[in-house]
Amino acid sequence: MDKEYNEIAKFILSLWGALLSTLLAVFAFIKFKRESESPLVIEASINDKESIDNWILNLCNTSTTPIVVTSFSIGYGTAKDYQNVLYEEKTQLTLANSQPCDININKSTVISNLSQMIKNKLIKDEKALMYSRLWINVKLSNRKLIQNVIFIKPELFGININPKYDQYIATGRFLGFDYIEKYNEGFIRRSKYHKF
């Protein structure tokens, strides 16, 4: 009889442990999903002639609670984590649930800051300039940083060389740096050794 109670107790404890670990895994998954989902959608693109001089950045709160944007910046670099900040603005912008917001940014300010950084040799590597893109970075009050690349339509600048590199060349043209000759030199040099 004592043996029977031990078996029942072991079964109940193992069932309790399995149930508890499953609940903890479910709660951990839900917490991870909530933290990994971005509460803000950023759309930044230059699709037409009107948006070349003044960009409009579209922000939209996708969460169920209000969020506060504390700053936004424009960066120029090869990746999210490798950018030089060209323009930054502090703000206290509160967005309610599903509320969109448009932010205007003047192109001349961004270009003058980039030119100044190149002149002061803060950006030294010309190759890095050639393979860089513009990024929008938005910081929220909870210190979360949301980043997205700014899409520039290559057709606006008559670019249709290689889909892999058109965005880089369009970004350079948009900012006043024309790297198409250098890109073509590199492409011709590589094509001597590689068959495409």
Beta strands, then each sheet from edge to edge (+ up, - down):
strand 1: 40-46
strand 2: 54-61
strand 3: 67-79
strand 4: 82-95
strand 5: 100-106
strand 6: 133-140
strand 7: 145-149
strand 8: 151-152
sheet 1: 5+ 2- 1+ 8+
sheet 2: 4+ 3- 6+ 7-
end
